[in-house]
Amino acid sequence: MIDSSDISKGFAYHIEAGDFRIDQTTIPAIQGNQTFKSAEDAQKVADIMIRKIQHDSIPSVTPEELQRLGIIK
């Protein structure tokens, strides 16, 4: 299940598969507690996480990946 949801001043995503669950309410891999500016940005990162999970990789994202996606500068 993937859900990008509107939270108070931004967006987040939720991934659930069996007992595995990620609730990401802030942009990972950067300082501070910034939310995603759009549902599309949250979905881009959720898609990366899902691909990594499917390939048995650690579900994480780097600042460089966020820059390539246009989420951070």
N, C-alpha and C positions, 0 to 999 in steps of 0.2 A: 504494500500500500504506500502510495506517495501522496502527500498532501502539502501544498504550500498554502499557508494561511495568513491572513491579515492579522497583525498584532498591533498594539497601540500606535506606534509610529513607524512601522515598517513591516517586513514580511519574514517568515520563517518556513522551515520545511520539517516534515516528519516522514521517516521511513520505517516501515515495520515488515518483518518477514519472519514468521514463526516466533521464536523467543528473542530474536534480534530486534533492537529498536534504537533509532536515533531521533532525538528531538532537538533540532538545531534552531535556536531562537536568535542567535547572533551570527555574524560572519565569522567563520573559523579562521585561524592562522594569522589574525591581526590583533593588535592591542586594542583594548577597550571593549565596549559592549555595543557595537553598531549592528543594527538590524539591516536586512537586505532592503534596498530601495524599491524593488519591484518583485512581483511574483515570478517574473521571467528570470531574474538574477538568482532567486532562491532555487528555481527549477534547474538552472544550469549547474549549480553546485550539487544538488541532489542527484542529478544524472551522473556526474563524475563519481560520487560516492557509490552509487548503484553499480556502475561498471567495475569499480575496484572490488566491491563485495563479490560480484559475480566471478571475478578472476582471482579470488582468494587473496587479495591484497588488503593491507590495512586501510580501512576507510578514513582517509585523511586528505586534506588539500593543502597545498603550499601557497604562499603569497604570490609566487610566480604564476601558478595556475589561475589564481584570482585576477592577476593583471592581464593574462592572455584572454580571459573571459570578459574583460572590461568592467569588472566589478569594483576593483580598486585601481588607483593610478600608480 
